[in-house]
Amino acid sequence: MQGLRAARNAGIAVPKAIIDKAMDYFRQTTNADGGISYGWHTRGKSNGPVLTIAAIASSASAGEYDSDLVKRWLRYCQPNVSFVGSPHSEYTRLYLSQIAYNLGEDRYAKLFPNSRPEERWTWSKYRKDTFDHLKETQGADGSWSTGNIGPVFSTAVNLIAMQLDKASLPAFQR
């Protein structure tokens, strides 16, 4: 989904039908609990919050920020993933940082008006905790090697998360 958004931003025609098919795939692989299955072959069994987090971030690339499906996914993720307070895998951070950025300071409250302020996901909460963690774990050479995939991927993902404030990458602009 994010690749399609980047292609569209670069001036490449991306038919709406393709975006619609991708969103339909997300709908079809969303389980009763609100979590995402890896694919049709595992429908009915959520594969944990990470795939659902990726779906939320990807749906924003399709312009879906506040649909009922996005709300359902957020409700599933909230009790199943720590928004702040603990380090995440780089893969989780890649998508969770985008969700936090897209939620900004008030979108969560608008999606869930009856939510308590302390349970709301906001960019400022996520940013403070995550950026503090990244400062503490950055190596002397400027890289991160905290993940199990390797320093190149870890560093790239952490830099993507940190640039969101400046919206340097067009694919992640609000």
SEDO-403072 format. One record per residue (C-alpha): residue number from 1; residue in three letters; x, y, z. Coordinates in steps of 0.02 Angstrom, whole numbers, plus 50000, padded with zeros to 5 digits. Layout:
# SEDO-403072
<rec><k>NUM</k><r>ala</r><x>X</x><y>Y</y><z>Z</z></rec>
...
***
This chain:
# SEDO-403072
<rec><k>1</k><r>met</r><x>50000</x><y>50000</y><z>50000</z></rec>
<rec><k>2</k><r>gln</r><x>50139</x><y>50120</y><z>50045</z></rec>
<rec><k>3</k><r>gly</r><x>50229</x><y>50076</y><z>49884</z></rec>
<rec><k>4</k><r>leu</r><x>50072</x><y>50119</y><z>49786</z></rec>
<rec><k>5</k><r>arg</r><x>50060</x><y>50285</y><z>49878</z></rec>
<rec><k>6</k><r>ala</r><x>50242</x><y>50323</y><z>49839</z></rec>
<rec><k>7</k><r>ala</r><x>50213</x><y>50280</y><z>49655</z></rec>
<rec><k>8</k><r>arg</r><x>50062</x><y>50395</y><z>49648</z></rec>
<rec><k>9</k><r>asn</r><x>50162</x><y>50534</y><z>49733</z></rec>
<rec><k>10</k><r>ala</r><x>50297</x><y>50511</y><z>49599</z></rec>
<rec><k>11</k><r>gly</r><x>50168</x><y>50538</y><z>49462</z></rec>
<rec><k>12</k><r>ile</r><x>50139</x><y>50356</y><z>49416</z></rec>
<rec><k>13</k><r>ala</r><x>49957</x><y>50316</y><z>49382</z></rec>
<rec><k>14</k><r>val</r><x>49885</x><y>50199</y><z>49513</z></rec>
<rec><k>15</k><r>pro</r><x>49706</x><y>50150</y><z>49474</z></rec>
<rec><k>16</k><r>lys</r><x>49585</x><y>50171</y><z>49617</z></rec>
<rec><k>17</k><r>ala</r><x>49528</x><y>49992</y><z>49586</z></rec>
<rec><k>18</k><r>ile</r><x>49699</x><y>49931</y><z>49643</z></rec>
<rec><k>19</k><r>ile</r><x>49687</x><y>50028</y><z>49806</z></rec>
<rec><k>20</k><r>asp</r><x>49510</x><y>49963</y><z>49830</z></rec>
<rec><k>21</k><r>lys</r><x>49569</x><y>49783</y><z>49805</z></rec>
<rec><k>22</k><r>ala</r><x>49707</x><y>49806</y><z>49933</z></rec>
<rec><k>23</k><r>met</r><x>49584</x><y>49877</y><z>50061</z></rec>
<rec><k>24</k><r>asp</r><x>49465</x><y>49734</y><z>50022</z></rec>
<rec><k>25</k><r>tyr</r><x>49605</x><y>49612</y><z>50061</z></rec>
<rec><k>26</k><r>phe</r><x>49627</x><y>49696</y><z>50230</z></rec>
<rec><k>27</k><r>arg</r><x>49440</x><y>49683</y><z>50262</z></rec>
<rec><k>28</k><r>gln</r><x>49436</x><y>49499</y><z>50215</z></rec>
<rec><k>29</k><r>thr</r><x>49583</x><y>49456</y><z>50327</z></rec>
<rec><k>30</k><r>thr</r><x>49516</x><y>49550</y><z>50478</z></rec>
<rec><k>31</k><r>asn</r><x>49453</x><y>49428</y><z>50607</z></rec>
<rec><k>32</k><r>ala</r><x>49310</x><y>49441</y><z>50730</z></rec>
<rec><k>33</k><r>asp</r><x>49428</x><y>49504</y><z>50865</z></rec>
<rec><k>34</k><r>gly</r><x>49487</x><y>49646</y><z>50752</z></rec>
<rec><k>35</k><r>gly</r><x>49659</x><y>49573</y><z>50719</z></rec>
<rec><k>36</k><r>ile</r><x>49730</x><y>49535</y><z>50548</z></rec>
<rec><k>37</k><r>ser</r><x>49771</x><y>49362</y><z>50482</z></rec>
<rec><k>38</k><r>tyr</r><x>49927</x><y>49342</y><z>50377</z></rec>
<rec><k>39</k><r>gly</r><x>49820</x><y>49288</y><z>50230</z></rec>
<rec><k>40</k><r>trp</r><x>49666</x><y>49197</y><z>50174</z></rec>
<rec><k>41</k><r>his</r><x>49742</x><y>49030</y><z>50222</z></rec>
<rec><k>42</k><r>thr</r><x>49748</x><y>49084</y><z>50405</z></rec>
<rec><k>43</k><r>arg</r><x>49584</x><y>49180</y><z>50414</z></rec>
<rec><k>44</k><r>gly</r><x>49501</x><y>49169</y><z>50582</z></rec>
<rec><k>45</k><r>lys</r><x>49666</x><y>49169</y><z>50674</z></rec>
<rec><k>46</k><r>ser</r><x>49745</x><y>49337</y><z>50713</z></rec>
<rec><k>47</k><r>asn</r><x>49933</x><y>49339</y><z>50696</z></rec>
<rec><k>48</k><r>gly</r><x>49957</x><y>49465</y><z>50836</z></rec>
<rec><k>49</k><r>pro</r><x>49957</x><y>49652</y><z>50836</z></rec>
<rec><k>50</k><r>val</r><x>50107</x><y>49681</y><z>50722</z></rec>
<rec><k>51</k><r>leu</r><x>50015</x><y>49640</y><z>50561</z></rec>
<rec><k>52</k><r>thr</r><x>49867</x><y>49742</y><z>50620</z></rec>
<rec><k>53</k><r>ile</r><x>49983</x><y>49889</y><z>50657</z></rec>
<rec><k>54</k><r>ala</r><x>50053</x><y>49873</y><z>50481</z></rec>
<rec><k>55</k><r>ala</r><x>49875</x><y>49872</y><z>50410</z></rec>
<rec><k>56</k><r>ile</r><x>49830</x><y>50032</y><z>50505</z></rec>
<rec><k>57</k><r>ala</r><x>49984</x><y>50122</y><z>50439</z></rec>
<rec><k>58</k><r>ser</r><x>49956</x><y>50055</y><z>50264</z></rec>
<rec><k>59</k><r>ser</r><x>49774</x><y>50106</y><z>50261</z></rec>
<rec><k>60</k><r>ala</r><x>49827</x><y>50285</y><z>50294</z></rec>
<rec><k>61</k><r>ser</r><x>49921</x><y>50276</y><z>50128</z></rec>
<rec><k>62</k><r>ala</r><x>49752</x><y>50239</y><z>50049</z></rec>
<rec><k>63</k><r>gly</r><x>49675</x><y>50389</y><z>50135</z></rec>
<rec><k>64</k><r>glu</r><x>49581</x><y>50287</y><z>50266</z></rec>
<rec><k>65</k><r>tyr</r><x>49616</x><y>50369</y><z>50432</z></rec>
<rec><k>66</k><r>asp</r><x>49452</x><y>50356</y><z>50525</z></rec>
<rec><k>67</k><r>ser</r><x>49349</x><y>50216</y><z>50448</z></rec>
<rec><k>68</k><r>asp</r><x>49258</x><y>50090</y><z>50557</z></rec>
<rec><k>69</k><r>leu</r><x>49390</x><y>49962</y><z>50506</z></rec>
<rec><k>70</k><r>val</r><x>49533</x><y>50073</y><z>50566</z></rec>
<rec><k>71</k><r>lys</r><x>49441</x><y>50099</y><z>50731</z></rec>
<rec><k>72</k><r>arg</r><x>49417</x><y>49913</y><z>50749</z></rec>
<rec><k>73</k><r>trp</r><x>49602</x><y>49882</y><z>50718</z></rec>
<rec><k>74</k><r>leu</r><x>49651</x><y>50015</y><z>50844</z></rec>
<rec><k>75</k><r>arg</r><x>49536</x><y>49938</y><z>50975</z></rec>
<rec><k>76</k><r>tyr</r><x>49620</x><y>49770</y><z>50944</z></rec>
<rec><k>77</k><r>cys</r><x>49796</x><y>49840</y><z>50955</z></rec>
<rec><k>78</k><r>gln</r><x>49777</x><y>49950</y><z>51107</z></rec>
<rec><k>79</k><r>pro</r><x>49772</x><y>49812</y><z>51239</z></rec>
<rec><k>80</k><r>asn</r><x>49892</x><y>49702</y><z>51140</z></rec>
<rec><k>81</k><r>val</r><x>50039</x><y>49819</y><z>51111</z></rec>
<rec><k>82</k><r>ser</r><x>50126</x><y>49943</y><z>51222</z></rec>
<rec><k>83</k><r>phe</r><x>50111</x><y>50113</y><z>51140</z></rec>
<rec><k>84</k><r>val</r><x>50244</x><y>50190</y><z>51251</z></rec>
<rec><k>85</k><r>gly</r><x>50354</x><y>50127</y><z>51390</z></rec>
<rec><k>86</k><r>ser</r><x>50448</x><y>49986</y><z>51308</z></rec>
<rec><k>87</k><r>pro</r><x>50559</x><y>49963</y><z>51157</z></rec>
<rec><k>88</k><r>his</r><x>50481</x><y>49885</y><z>51003</z></rec>
<rec><k>89</k><r>ser</r><x>50554</x><y>49781</y><z>50865</z></rec>
<rec><k>90</k><r>glu</r><x>50607</x><y>49888</y><z>50718</z></rec>
<rec><k>91</k><r>tyr</r><x>50468</x><y>49815</y><z>50612</z></rec>
<rec><k>92</k><r>thr</r><x>50338</x><y>49867</y><z>50742</z></rec>
<rec><k>93</k><r>arg</r><x>50421</x><y>50037</y><z>50763</z></rec>
<rec><k>94</k><r>leu</r><x>50415</x><y>50067</y><z>50575</z></rec>
<rec><k>95</k><r>tyr</r><x>50226</x><y>50059</y><z>50574</z></rec>
<rec><k>96</k><r>leu</r><x>50182</x><y>50113</y><z>50750</z></rec>
<rec><k>97</k><r>ser</r><x>50277</x><y>50276</y><z>50727</z></rec>
<rec><k>98</k><r>gln</r><x>50177</x><y>50312</y><z>50570</z></rec>
<rec><k>99</k><r>ile</r><x>50014</x><y>50277</y><z>50662</z></rec>
<rec><k>100</k><r>ala</r><x>50064</x><y>50393</y><z>50804</z></rec>
<rec><k>101</k><r>tyr</r><x>50115</x><y>50529</y><z>50681</z></rec>
<rec><k>102</k><r>asn</r><x>49951</x><y>50514</y><z>50585</z></rec>
<rec><k>103</k><r>leu</r><x>49850</x><y>50519</y><z>50746</z></rec>
<rec><k>104</k><r>gly</r><x>49938</x><y>50680</y><z>50794</z></rec>
<rec><k>105</k><r>glu</r><x>49874</x><y>50757</y><z>50954</z></rec>
<rec><k>106</k><r>asp</r><x>49687</x><y>50745</y><z>50930</z></rec>
<rec><k>107</k><r>arg</r><x>49636</x><y>50614</y><z>50802</z></rec>
<rec><k>108</k><r>tyr</r><x>49624</x><y>50473</y><z>50930</z></rec>
<rec><k>109</k><r>ala</r><x>49509</x><y>50579</y><z>51039</z></rec>
<rec><k>110</k><r>lys</r><x>49402</x><y>50615</y><z>50886</z></rec>
<rec><k>111</k><r>leu</r><x>49394</x><y>50431</y><z>50841</z></rec>
<rec><k>112</k><r>phe</r><x>49354</x><y>50381</y><z>51020</z></rec>
<rec><k>113</k><r>pro</r><x>49273</x><y>50532</y><z>51104</z></rec>
<rec><k>114</k><r>asn</r><x>49232</x><y>50434</y><z>51263</z></rec>
<rec><k>115</k><r>ser</r><x>49413</x><y>50379</y><z>51288</z></rec>
<rec><k>116</k><r>arg</r><x>49509</x><y>50440</y><z>51440</z></rec>
<rec><k>117</k><r>pro</r><x>49653</x><y>50560</y><z>51404</z></rec>
<rec><k>118</k><r>glu</r><x>49783</x><y>50443</y><z>51479</z></rec>
<rec><k>119</k><r>glu</r><x>49735</x><y>50300</y><z>51360</z></rec>
<rec><k>120</k><r>arg</r><x>49740</x><y>50405</y><z>51201</z></rec>
<rec><k>121</k><r>trp</r><x>49876</x><y>50374</y><z>51076</z></rec>
<rec><k>122</k><r>thr</r><x>49959</x><y>50539</y><z>51028</z></rec>
<rec><k>123</k><r>trp</r><x>50115</x><y>50583</y><z>50931</z></rec>
<rec><k>124</k><r>ser</r><x>50190</x><y>50680</y><z>51077</z></rec>
<rec><k>125</k><r>lys</r><x>50175</x><y>50530</y><z>51195</z></rec>
<rec><k>126</k><r>tyr</r><x>50248</x><y>50411</y><z>51069</z></rec>
<rec><k>127</k><r>arg</r><x>50383</x><y>50532</y><z>51010</z></rec>
<rec><k>128</k><r>lys</r><x>50451</x><y>50570</y><z>51183</z></rec>
<rec><k>129</k><r>asp</r><x>50464</x><y>50389</y><z>51237</z></rec>
<rec><k>130</k><r>thr</r><x>50530</x><y>50326</y><z>51070</z></rec>
<rec><k>131</k><r>phe</r><x>50655</x><y>50465</y><z>51039</z></rec>
<rec><k>132</k><r>asp</r><x>50723</x><y>50449</y><z>51216</z></rec>
<rec><k>133</k><r>his</r><x>50745</x><y>50262</y><z>51188</z></rec>
<rec><k>134</k><r>leu</r><x>50831</x><y>50292</y><z>51020</z></rec>
<rec><k>135</k><r>lys</r><x>50952</x><y>50417</y><z>51096</z></rec>
<rec><k>136</k><r>glu</r><x>50999</x><y>50291</y><z>51231</z></rec>
<rec><k>137</k><r>thr</r><x>51025</x><y>50147</y><z>51110</z></rec>
<rec><k>138</k><r>gln</r><x>51114</x><y>50234</y><z>50966</z></rec>
<rec><k>139</k><r>gly</r><x>51292</x><y>50174</y><z>50937</z></rec>
<rec><k>140</k><r>ala</r><x>51445</x><y>50286</y><z>50934</z></rec>
<rec><k>141</k><r>asp</r><x>51449</x><y>50274</y><z>50744</z></rec>
<rec><k>142</k><r>gly</r><x>51269</x><y>50337</y><z>50732</z></rec>
<rec><k>143</k><r>ser</r><x>51191</x><y>50168</y><z>50696</z></rec>
<rec><k>144</k><r>trp</r><x>51075</x><y>50054</y><z>50793</z></rec>
<rec><k>145</k><r>ser</r><x>51107</x><y>49870</y><z>50811</z></rec>
<rec><k>146</k><r>thr</r><x>50970</x><y>49829</y><z>50935</z></rec>
<rec><k>147</k><r>gly</r><x>50863</x><y>49724</y><z>50819</z></rec>
<rec><k>148</k><r>asn</r><x>50884</x><y>49547</y><z>50760</z></rec>
<rec><k>149</k><r>ile</r><x>50887</x><y>49593</y><z>50575</z></rec>
<rec><k>150</k><r>gly</r><x>51047</x><y>49694</y><z>50577</z></rec>
<rec><k>151</k><r>pro</r><x>51111</x><y>49872</y><z>50594</z></rec>
<rec><k>152</k><r>val</r><x>51069</x><y>49929</y><z>50417</z></rec>
<rec><k>153</k><r>phe</r><x>50884</x><y>49890</y><z>50436</z></rec>
<rec><k>154</k><r>ser</r><x>50878</x><y>49949</y><z>50617</z></rec>
<rec><k>155</k><r>thr</r><x>50960</x><y>50114</y><z>50573</z></rec>
<rec><k>156</k><r>ala</r><x>50850</x><y>50143</y><z>50421</z></rec>
<rec><k>157</k><r>val</r><x>50689</x><y>50111</y><z>50518</z></rec>
<rec><k>158</k><r>asn</r><x>50742</x><y>50221</y><z>50663</z></rec>
<rec><k>159</k><r>leu</r><x>50786</x><y>50362</y><z>50544</z></rec>
<rec><k>160</k><r>ile</r><x>50616</x><y>50345</y><z>50459</z></rec>
<rec><k>161</k><r>ala</r><x>50531</x><y>50360</y><z>50629</z></rec>
<rec><k>162</k><r>met</r><x>50635</x><y>50511</y><z>50678</z></rec>
<rec><k>163</k><r>gln</r><x>50606</x><y>50607</y><z>50516</z></rec>
<rec><k>164</k><r>leu</r><x>50417</x><y>50604</y><z>50536</z></rec>
<rec><k>165</k><r>asp</r><x>50418</x><y>50769</y><z>50632</z></rec>
<rec><k>166</k><r>lys</r><x>50491</x><y>50855</y><z>50480</z></rec>
<rec><k>167</k><r>ala</r><x>50389</x><y>50757</y><z>50352</z></rec>
<rec><k>168</k><r>ser</r><x>50547</x><y>50738</y><z>50248</z></rec>
<rec><k>169</k><r>leu</r><x>50482</x><y>50586</y><z>50155</z></rec>
<rec><k>170</k><r>pro</r><x>50330</x><y>50631</y><z>50048</z></rec>
<rec><k>171</k><r>ala</r><x>50250</x><y>50460</y><z>50074</z></rec>
<rec><k>172</k><r>phe</r><x>50231</x><y>50500</y><z>50259</z></rec>
<rec><k>173</k><r>gln</r><x>50165</x><y>50677</y><z>50248</z></rec>
<rec><k>174</k><r>arg</r><x>49997</x><y>50704</y><z>50333</z></rec>
***
